[in-house]
């Protein structure tokens, strides 16, 4: 049995996004993609269980799955209840997110985008919206989260979704790219924040350290051992922690921090490595790249 096979291999975190056309489903699925979900748009309900099984297989198992299911599925939409009932019987956990808006807002959005309603009607868009509400009435009653987007813009909807998921214990990640560089070669163009370390003592002037870089233990000890460096690291770490929620609330998921010294070989490399270590220990997603460490 399909459900039994799924239970044997995985316990997926599954989110089903549905609701009225024009209420913001595409924004919702993009928001969940930023949360690390594997996302499928306009999934036929009859394939939901199969998709769950596929995501559970292989060495690189997917832990989070989100699927948009709406009336574009035509007569297949009725299959959703059957799929959900089978998941209930198999105790496969899932949540349903239902997006809606008032008729006036939906009409305005269809006029602005000039897109056809997926349930065409002789009575025009207004009648299509009414029919869609009727079709989705039962599903709305089953929803775990109902969001009215009548008065929200794109950013507010993203923030509302993030808050819903945070309240349910889902981590909202912010990925930090830590790039060390040398000022003599130019500041990285994609930097969101630039840290200038040229005020620190330079290992270049220590003969035994000159030809090493900041990944070397002796160089690290030299750079990080100075009291002003320790104080600077503490302040930068506190600043990044302060900014984290602000960036996430704004809808940003990536941040590039450029760490610079004169040549990009010693101080910037050591500090970038130390910052990455500290942030990783606090559940940040951190990538480190040493752009100029190989230059001499």
ChimeraX attribute file (.defattr): number of C-alpha atoms within 10 A of each C-alpha:
attribute: neighborCount
match mode: 1-to-1
recipient: residues
	/A:1	5
	/A:2	13
	/A:3	18
	/A:4	12
	/A:5	12
	/A:6	22
	/A:7	15
	/A:8	9
	/A:9	14
	/A:10	17
	/A:11	17
	/A:12	20
	/A:13	17
	/A:14	19
	/A:15	21
	/A:16	22
	/A:17	26
	/A:18	28
	/A:19	27
	/A:20	22
	/A:21	24
	/A:22	21
	/A:23	23
	/A:24	26
	/A:25	22
	/A:26	14
	/A:27	15
	/A:28	23
	/A:29	24
	/A:30	16
	/A:31	21
	/A:32	23
	/A:33	16
	/A:34	19
	/A:35	18
	/A:36	17
	/A:37	20
	/A:38	17
	/A:39	20
	/A:40	16
	/A:41	15
	/A:42	15
	/A:43	19
	/A:44	21
	/A:45	23
	/A:46	17
	/A:47	14
	/A:48	19
	/A:49	18
	/A:50	15
	/A:51	15
	/A:52	23
	/A:53	19
	/A:54	13
	/A:55	20
	/A:56	23
	/A:57	14
	/A:58	9
	/A:59	6
	/A:60	8
	/A:61	13
	/A:62	19
	/A:63	15
	/A:64	20
	/A:65	22
	/A:66	26
	/A:67	24
	/A:68	22
	/A:69	21
	/A:70	25
	/A:71	20
	/A:72	15
	/A:73	16
	/A:74	11
	/A:75	9
	/A:76	14
	/A:77	19
	/A:78	15
	/A:79	15
	/A:80	18
	/A:81	14
	/A:82	13
	/A:83	17
	/A:84	17
	/A:85	11
	/A:86	15
	/A:87	18
	/A:88	13
	/A:89	10
	/A:90	14
	/A:91	13
	/A:92	20
	/A:93	13
	/A:94	18
	/A:95	15
	/A:96	21
	/A:97	22
	/A:98	24
	/A:99	24
	/A:100	22
	/A:101	20
	/A:102	14
	/A:103	14
	/A:104	10
	/A:105	16
	/A:106	22
	/A:107	16
	/A:108	12
	/A:109	15
	/A:110	15
	/A:111	12
	/A:112	9
	/A:113	9
	/A:114	9
	/A:115	10
	/A:116	11
	/A:117	18
	/A:118	16
	/A:119	16
	/A:120	13
	/A:121	13
	/A:122	7
	/A:123	8
	/A:124	12
	/A:125	20
	/A:126	14
	/A:127	14
	/A:128	17
	/A:129	23
	/A:130	12
	/A:131	14
	/A:132	18
	/A:133	17
	/A:134	11
	/A:135	15
	/A:136	17
	/A:137	11
	/A:138	11
	/A:139	17
	/A:140	21
	/A:141	11
	/A:142	13
	/A:143	17
	/A:144	13
	/A:145	15
	/A:146	16
	/A:147	18
	/A:148	14
	/A:149	20
	/A:150	16
	/A:151	10
	/A:152	15
	/A:153	11
	/A:154	13
	/A:155	14
	/A:156	15
	/A:157	20
	/A:158	23
	/A:159	17
	/A:160	17
	/A:161	19
	/A:162	23
	/A:163	15
	/A:164	14
	/A:165	15
	/A:166	12
	/A:167	10
	/A:168	9
	/A:169	9
	/A:170	13
	/A:171	13
	/A:172	19
	/A:173	18
	/A:174	21
	/A:175	16
	/A:176	21
	/A:177	20
	/A:178	24
	/A:179	25
	/A:180	33
	/A:181	29
	/A:182	27
	/A:183	17
	/A:184	12
	/A:185	13
	/A:186	11
	/A:187	15
	/A:188	19
	/A:189	8
	/A:190	11
	/A:191	16
	/A:192	12
	/A:193	12
	/A:194	15
	/A:195	16
	/A:196	17
	/A:197	18
	/A:198	15
	/A:199	10
	/A:200	15
	/A:201	15
	/A:202	18
	/A:203	22
	/A:204	18
	/A:205	9
	/A:206	12
	/A:207	9
	/A:208	11
	/A:209	17
	/A:210	15
	/A:211	12
	/A:212	19
	/A:213	22
	/A:214	28
	/A:215	19
	/A:216	13
	/A:217	12
	/A:218	15
	/A:219	24
	/A:220	20
	/A:221	12
	/A:222	18
	/A:223	24
	/A:224	21
	/A:225	11
	/A:226	12
	/A:227	10
	/A:228	14
	/A:229	18
	/A:230	13
	/A:231	11
	/A:232	14
	/A:233	18
	/A:234	13
	/A:235	12
	/A:236	13
	/A:237	15
	/A:238	12
	/A:239	11
	/A:240	15
	/A:241	14
	/A:242	11
	/A:243	12
	/A:244	19
	/A:245	15
	/A:246	12
	/A:247	15
	/A:248	17
	/A:249	18
	/A:250	12
	/A:251	18
	/A:252	15
	/A:253	17
	/A:254	16
	/A:255	18
	/A:256	20
	/A:257	20
	/A:258	26
	/A:259	28
	/A:260	29
	/A:261	23
	/A:262	19
	/A:263	21
	/A:264	28
	/A:265	28
	/A:266	30
	/A:267	34
	/A:268	31
	/A:269	31
	/A:270	25
	/A:271	27
	/A:272	27
	/A:273	20
	/A:274	17
	/A:275	19
	/A:276	20
	/A:277	14
	/A:278	16
	/A:279	16
	/A:280	14
	/A:281	10
	/A:282	10
	/A:283	11
	/A:284	18
	/A:285	15
	/A:286	19
	/A:287	14
	/A:288	18
	/A:289	15
	/A:290	22
	/A:291	17
	/A:292	20
	/A:293	20
	/A:294	10
	/A:295	10
	/A:296	10
